[in-house]
């Protein structure tokens, strides 16, 4: 009987450890495909939308790009539970293929680091 009680207690503590309280980040999409875009016609700006699906304020700590040709802009304040915000990315529209990664660091318990990607091709008219 003691063994059964011990197993039940361990099981209940185990289940409780999987319940993650805190902020959670969910992006509408993690890859944006520019497709074929014309230099001088497209401004190169795209938006990654996300929602805090957790139960505590979400803070975007840092957003970095793999190169200087891609400039991300992050939210400055806390994103409250249930609220949405965006990360704006501006690519400088150099002719040729686009394949860049933007790394988002936050206090989210489900995904503290999220790689976002942009891809496509810039053509000259």
Backbone bond lengths (Angstrom), bond angles and torsions (degrees), N, CA, C in turn:
res aa  C-N    CA-C-N  psi(-1)  N-CA   C-N-CA  omega(-1)  CA-C   N-CA-C  phi
1 X - - - 1.448 - - 1.527 111.42 -
2 X 1.344 116.35 -38.77 1.465 119.46 178.39 1.520 110.84 -63.47
3 X 1.327 117.16 -37.22 1.464 120.53 179.05 1.523 111.46 -64.52
4 X 1.324 116.56 -41.25 1.455 120.67 178.91 1.525 110.80 -63.82
5 X 1.323 116.57 -43.98 1.457 120.64 178.59 1.533 110.31 -63.10
6 X 1.308 118.08 -41.08 1.464 122.26 178.11 1.520 111.35 -62.37
7 X 1.317 115.81 -42.23 1.469 120.08 179.48 1.518 110.49 -64.14
8 X 1.308 118.10 -42.77 1.467 121.96 179.28 1.522 110.82 -62.90
9 X 1.318 117.81 -43.74 1.466 121.24 179.71 1.525 110.75 -63.23
10 X 1.326 117.36 -45.25 1.469 121.21 178.67 1.524 110.04 -62.06
11 X 1.325 117.25 -41.35 1.458 121.94 179.34 1.530 111.08 -61.94
12 X 1.330 117.58 -45.40 1.455 121.12 -179.60 1.531 111.91 -64.60
13 X 1.325 117.70 -40.70 1.460 120.30 176.54 1.529 110.86 -65.87
14 X 1.319 116.95 -36.12 1.459 121.48 178.36 1.511 112.25 -63.96
15 X 1.324 116.79 -43.39 1.469 121.02 178.15 1.521 109.73 -63.46
16 X 1.313 117.03 -42.30 1.457 121.23 -179.03 1.521 111.85 -61.87
17 X 1.314 118.21 -33.27 1.462 120.59 -178.79 1.519 112.12 -70.29
18 X 1.351 118.28 -20.46 1.455 120.50 178.06 1.524 112.12 -81.95
19 X 1.298 118.87 -18.41 1.452 122.05 177.44 1.513 108.66 -76.27
20 X 1.334 116.27 112.02 1.455 120.18 -176.64 1.521 109.91 -102.18
21 X 1.308 114.93 112.21 1.451 120.00 173.59 1.517 108.10 -89.72
22 X 1.304 115.86 145.92 1.453 120.33 178.06 1.515 110.70 132.89
23 X 1.317 116.13 -174.30 1.461 120.00 179.95 1.532 110.96 -73.63
24 X 1.312 115.16 146.68 1.471 121.33 176.76 1.526 107.42 -134.38
25 X 1.330 115.73 136.91 1.462 120.44 -178.78 1.518 110.11 -110.01
26 X 1.324 115.56 132.14 1.458 121.99 176.95 1.528 107.65 -132.31
27 X 1.330 116.08 119.21 1.458 121.09 178.61 1.521 110.20 -88.93
28 X 1.329 115.77 143.73 1.462 121.21 175.64 1.528 108.95 -62.10
29 X 1.339 116.53 -40.76 1.455 122.84 173.37 1.523 108.23 -152.39
30 X 1.328 116.70 146.05 1.461 121.13 -178.51 1.520 112.30 -105.55
31 X 1.322 117.29 -3.98 1.465 122.50 174.34 1.523 108.43 -134.20
32 X 1.328 115.15 131.44 1.463 120.28 174.33 1.525 107.54 -114.98
33 X 1.319 115.03 125.32 1.455 121.30 178.08 1.527 108.44 -98.83
34 X 1.314 116.57 111.73 1.466 120.99 176.94 1.524 110.88 -66.70
35 X 1.326 116.28 -26.33 1.457 120.38 -172.87 1.522 108.46 73.34
36 X 1.326 117.24 -151.65 1.462 121.65 174.55 1.524 107.93 -92.44
37 X 1.326 115.99 116.48 1.462 120.70 -178.95 1.522 109.21 -120.81
38 X 1.329 116.19 149.69 1.461 122.12 -177.05 1.524 109.85 -96.64
39 X 1.336 115.40 127.00 1.466 121.09 177.58 1.529 108.72 -61.97
40 X 1.322 117.01 133.57 1.457 122.29 -179.15 1.517 113.92 90.71
41 X 1.336 116.73 -16.67 1.461 121.19 178.39 1.531 109.46 -102.59
42 X 1.333 116.67 -43.91 1.465 122.88 178.60 1.519 108.54 -94.51
43 X 1.340 117.69 136.42 1.471 120.72 -178.80 1.529 113.33 -82.90
44 X 1.333 117.82 -8.02 1.462 121.29 177.05 1.513 115.29 81.06
45 X 1.318 118.54 6.28 1.469 122.16 -178.13 1.525 109.99 -92.65
46 X 1.341 114.87 130.59 1.457 121.49 175.66 1.522 108.56 -135.93
47 X 1.330 116.72 159.61 1.466 121.71 -174.79 1.525 109.87 -127.37
48 X 1.338 115.18 129.12 1.457 122.40 171.59 1.528 107.12 -99.93
49 X 1.330 117.23 115.99 1.458 121.81 179.73 1.525 109.69 -94.91
50 X 1.341 115.81 141.63 1.463 120.08 178.49 1.515 109.75 -142.56
51 X 1.342 115.04 163.10 1.461 122.62 179.76 1.517 109.01 -131.60
52 X 1.322 116.15 142.69 1.463 121.82 171.89 1.526 106.70 -85.30
53 X 1.321 116.75 104.26 1.464 121.26 -179.07 1.524 112.09 -95.34
54 X 1.314 116.71 7.65 1.459 121.13 179.62 1.512 112.02 -90.45
55 X 1.352 114.70 -162.57 1.462 119.82 -176.96 1.532 112.43 -122.15
56 X 1.336 116.41 22.67 1.465 121.86 176.79 1.524 108.04 -145.75
57 X 1.333 117.77 160.50 1.467 120.13 -179.76 1.533 112.51 -60.95
58 X 1.323 115.23 137.33 1.461 123.35 178.23 1.523 108.93 -96.87
59 X 1.325 116.48 135.09 1.462 121.30 177.99 1.521 108.20 -123.21
60 X 1.326 116.17 122.64 1.458 121.03 173.92 1.523 106.12 -84.54
61 X 1.328 116.10 109.69 1.464 121.35 -174.71 1.517 112.88 -78.79
62 X 1.332 116.66 -41.75 1.452 120.15 -174.74 1.520 109.41 -157.75
63 X 1.331 115.99 146.30 1.452 121.98 173.89 1.522 106.57 -135.60
64 X 1.342 116.36 121.05 1.459 120.81 -177.99 1.519 110.45 -126.96
65 X 1.331 114.65 158.00 1.447 121.75 179.06 1.520 109.89 -116.78
66 X 1.331 115.67 159.21 1.460 120.22 179.46 1.524 112.07 -74.89
67 X 1.334 118.40 -13.40 1.464 119.74 177.48 1.519 110.10 -156.28
68 X 1.318 115.93 168.98 1.460 121.61 -179.79 1.511 114.12 -73.93
69 X 1.332 117.57 -9.69 1.467 120.86 -179.53 1.526 112.32 -78.53
70 X 1.322 116.53 -8.55 1.456 122.19 -179.87 1.521 108.20 -124.27
71 X 1.329 116.62 119.02 1.462 120.78 -176.26 1.529 109.80 -114.31
72 X 1.344 116.84 110.77 1.472 119.74 177.36 1.524 111.50 -91.12
73 X 1.326 115.97 151.57 1.459 123.13 175.29 1.516 108.10 -126.20
74 X 1.351 116.50 127.22 1.459 120.91 -175.93 1.525 111.21 -108.01
75 X 1.328 116.77 160.86 1.461 120.74 173.66 1.531 109.70 -66.08
76 X 1.320 116.72 147.68 1.467 120.39 -177.94 1.517 113.69 -95.76
77 X 1.300 118.34 -24.58 1.466 120.48 -176.63 1.515 112.46 -107.40
78 X 1.320 115.04 -175.80 1.454 121.54 176.73 1.524 109.99 -74.52
79 X 1.320 115.59 146.88 1.460 121.16 173.86 1.525 105.86 -107.47
80 X 1.306 116.41 113.20 1.460 122.12 -176.16 1.526 111.31 -70.65
81 X 1.332 117.31 157.47 1.469 120.59 178.76 1.524 111.76 -53.85
82 X 1.325 115.76 133.67 1.458 121.49 179.94 1.514 114.39 85.09
83 X 1.312 118.05 -9.78 1.465 121.78 -178.17 1.525 110.50 -93.01
84 X 1.328 115.12 158.10 1.460 122.21 179.62 1.514 110.47 -117.93
85 X 1.311 115.85 160.38 1.462 122.42 175.83 1.520 107.25 -155.16
86 X 1.328 116.48 -168.76 1.460 118.96 -175.97 1.518 111.42 -147.07
87 X 1.317 114.50 157.24 1.453 123.45 170.45 1.520 105.22 -118.54
88 X 1.324 115.44 120.45 1.453 121.35 -178.99 1.522 109.24 -95.17
89 X 1.329 116.09 137.87 1.457 121.94 -179.60 1.524 107.99 -125.70
90 X 1.340 115.66 130.42 1.468 120.54 176.13 1.517 108.64 -118.14
91 X 1.332 115.76 118.75 1.464 121.97 176.78 1.524 107.13 -96.39
92 X 1.339 117.76 141.90 1.465 120.22 -174.25 1.527 114.71 -78.46
93 X 1.302 117.62 0.62 1.462 123.68 172.18 1.528 113.89 64.98
94 X 1.337 117.11 39.67 1.462 120.55 170.36 1.521 108.72 -65.47
95 X 1.329 118.23 135.11 1.474 119.59 178.75 1.526 111.49 -59.77
96 X 1.321 115.34 141.19 1.454 121.72 179.33 1.512 111.01 121.79
97 X 1.336 116.05 -171.04 1.469 119.82 -178.54 1.534 112.38 -71.92
98 X 1.327 115.20 147.03 1.468 122.74 175.05 1.526 107.05 -109.04
99 X 1.325 115.58 126.91 1.461 120.87 173.46 1.521 107.31 -155.67
100 X 1.325 115.85 90.64 1.465 121.75 -174.86 1.521 110.13 -129.31
101 X 1.344 114.38 153.22 1.462 121.18 177.92 1.518 109.64 -119.65
102 X 1.316 115.75 135.50 1.462 123.61 175.09 1.525 105.74 -114.15
103 X 1.323 117.05 125.64 1.466 121.02 -177.93 1.522 109.85 -103.08
104 X 1.332 116.08 126.35 1.465 123.06 -179.25 1.524 108.53 -108.13
105 X 1.330 116.30 124.28 1.465 121.80 176.25 1.524 108.22 -112.82
106 X 1.338 115.89 131.36 1.461 120.75 -177.76 1.523 110.20 -145.30
107 X 1.322 114.98 -179.33 1.464 120.49 176.09 1.536 111.64 -93.73
108 X 1.324 117.53 17.87 1.468 121.74 -179.39 1.519 110.53 -65.72
109 X 1.324 116.13 137.11 1.464 120.56 179.95 1.530 111.92 -80.01
110 X 1.319 117.71 -23.93 1.467 119.82 -178.57 1.524 112.66 -87.78
111 X 1.320 118.23 -36.02 1.464 122.09 -179.08 1.528 108.72 -147.17
112 X 1.325 118.48 83.74 1.472 119.38 -178.97 1.527 113.62 -67.41
113 X 1.333 117.24 -24.21 1.463 121.82 175.71 1.527 107.77 -129.71
114 X 1.344 115.53 125.26 1.457 120.82 -178.97 1.525 108.93 -125.83
115 X 1.340 118.04 122.25 1.462 119.83 173.32 1.535 110.01 -86.67
116 X 1.320 116.08 124.02 1.456 121.95 174.92 1.522 107.39 -105.08
117 X 1.312 117.53 147.86 1.463 119.64 -176.54 1.531 111.27 -129.38
118 X 1.324 114.30 144.13 1.461 120.75 169.63 1.522 106.73 -120.41
119 X 1.327 115.31 144.71 1.451 119.95 178.93 1.509 109.33 -149.98
120 X 1.304 115.30 164.22 1.468 120.97 -179.98 1.510 110.31 148.60
121 X 1.319 115.71 -162.06 1.461 121.65 179.57 1.526 109.19 -142.52
122 X 1.330 115.42 132.97 1.467 121.31 175.33 1.523 107.12 -100.04
123 X 1.329 116.16 125.80 1.458 121.17 178.85 1.525 109.89 -116.84
124 X 1.328 115.49 154.01 1.463 121.03 176.56 1.514 108.04 -97.73
125 X 1.317 116.40 131.12 1.465 121.42 -177.50 1.509 111.34 -73.61
